[in-house]
Amino acid sequence: MHRPPGYADVLVHGCIGSDACDGTVEAFDTIAEYEAGNGITAATPATMTVSEEQLMKVAKAAACY
């Protein structure tokens, strides 16, 4: 059985109510589950202009992946 390669989402802010800038592991879980369910096997989360404190929360949550 042959499987097609997965797709890469090179810029994703979020989806279905979750955003990378939420800065939580739960948000990243939601994004990852959605992406995987749609054939995306690699994703690059993108942030918006937010405070340095919020960016650090995002980085810590992203580090879990």
QUIQUINOR-V471421 format. One record per pair of residues at least 12 apart in sequence whose ideal C-beta (glycine too) atoms are under 7 Angstrom apart, sorted by the first residue. I is the first residue (numbers start at 1). J is the second residue. If there is no record, write none. Layout:
i: [I,I]
j: [J,J]
This chain:
i: [6,6,6,6,7,7,7,8,9,9,9,9,10,11,11,12,12,12,12,12,12,13,14,14,15,15,16,16,18,18,20,20,20,20,21,21,21,21,21,23,23,23,23,24,25,25,27,28,28,28,28,45]
j: [39,40,41,42,39,40,41,42,35,40,43,44,44,44,46,31,35,43,44,45,46,46,27,31,31,34,30,34,30,31,45,46,47,58,47,48,50,54,58,54,57,58,61,61,61,64,61,61,62,64,65,62]
